[in-house]
């Protein structure tokens, strides 16, 4: 695991050389393919070096991180054209990738916390430095304080575990069972805010709307998954107490997911709509994790990977429109089928994946999660039914509103998609729909 860390560290000087933008991106792609060839043990931690290692869960999420980071550079060509602090931008993304890599591969709970919080800093830099409106300062403050406020109890909880057990290795902690209410709340809350759960989700739409395309991609693709990854890791040694408390989180998530789905229909900002749809998807993931059965565990992992690719691709689409129309309002982003007929295909493909149509990973994840929540209580069927129905509803609403109808009269110049953009969208959509062929790796490994 250290070899990839060193590869990333040695990429940092590349950022500050002239005309190295695409070189950094190609290096990331190369690293991605090297990492894909890593041998991963199916039911254990493998590739141990120092205290970093990976099992199936971290492997998939690290792979997703490297992939999304390389695609972020591809999507940000505009910055490269106008030479907008490009060296610092590259450094920021490499630094962010290092933080995410360490978060997912760290076995020590404290080191995990350290990098978990550290990944906040480059994200903040992205939003403040390359965001669009003056409100980006407020949005980044929301992001910072929501996350930090919930994370300080987590730090104290980790210290308490060390005080009790004299051990912070995730692998050994699964042999313990900690039955403390305060510890449970402090450990779980930080991850629920990061997910984000309904009631503590307000930072997410704000951050998305103000962030540049790269910021939105990393927020939707990876930052939301940090919370899910943390939950998958800590719920293992909080099992007893979670069985007493889980109904509370499941109810909030399911009802909240339904409310958020309705909220999607009242959005006029394309990015805002996609951001709220992320919250709706993540609410089912929280529900599936809290049930704590096999289907839920697997389904939440698969839906996290699927949602990372799908949501990131949709933000790319929103940005492609924004670069041409200089507006994200649905009132101006309409009738686009007249301008970019071939882009409409990608809108359709990514929207259909978002509403969990086959053969996307989202479908598999949602089926597993519905299965797990129904095994917990059949009454959850009502909310799941509504969430699934409305998720198809707002996806269709966004697609039909943006692609059909009369185009905005105020447009006077326009250009169609370029090959880089089609490649970017294909690299989001292809893994999302091809990986279902090899899903036995992430589904059948207990």
Secondary structure, 3 states (H helix, E strand, C coil): CHHHHHHHHCCHHHHCCCCCHHHHHHHHHHHHHHHHCCCCCCCCCEEEECCEEECHHHHHHHHHHHHHHHHHHHHCHHHHHCCCCHHHHHHHHHHHHHHHHHHHHECEHHHHHHHHHHHHHHHHHHHHHHCCCCCHHHHHHHHHHHHHHHHHHHHHHHHHHHHHHCCCEHHHHCCCCCCCHHHHHHHHHHHHHHHCCCCCCHHHHHHHHHCCHHHHHHHHHHHHHHHHHHHHHHHHHHHHHHHHHHHHHHHHHHHHHHHHHHHHCCCCEHHHHHHHHHHHHHHHHHHHHHHCCHHHHHHHHHHHHHHHHHHHHHHHHHHHHHHHHCCCECCCCCCCCCCCHHHHHHHHHHHHHHCCCCCCHHHHHHHHHHHHHHHHCCCHHHHHHHHHHHHHHHHHHHHHHHHCCCCCCCCCCCCCCCHHHHHHHHHHHHHHHHHHHHCHHHHCCC
